[in-house]
């Protein structure tokens, strides 16, 4: 819920995510850069980070798939 008690929508989720990163003091310029070589960090990027960290820490693909909804190794 937002500060007005309304449900969040996916509209502008990336902008809200980046604003919250900045409020938290995260100021790494690469996360906010938008150029031909780089795009700004998005809320969905946290999902990829979760998957990478889980696999790097020894979680199985089945464990990851159970939590992400992926249906096969190719998706993971």
C-alpha positions, 0 to 999 in steps of 0.5 A: 500500500502507498502512503494514501492506503492505495494498492501499488500498481506496476505503473512507474514501478521503475521510477519509484524503485530508483527514487527509493534507492536514492532515498536509501542513500544508494548513489552509484551512478551506473544504476541511474545512467540511461545511455546507448551502453547502459540502461537504468536499474529496474525493479525487475532487476531484483528478481535476476539478482535474487536468482543469481545470488541463490544459485551462487549460494548453493540453492538448487534450480528447483528451489529457485523455480519454486520461488520464481515460477520459472518452469525450466532450467532455460528460464533460470 
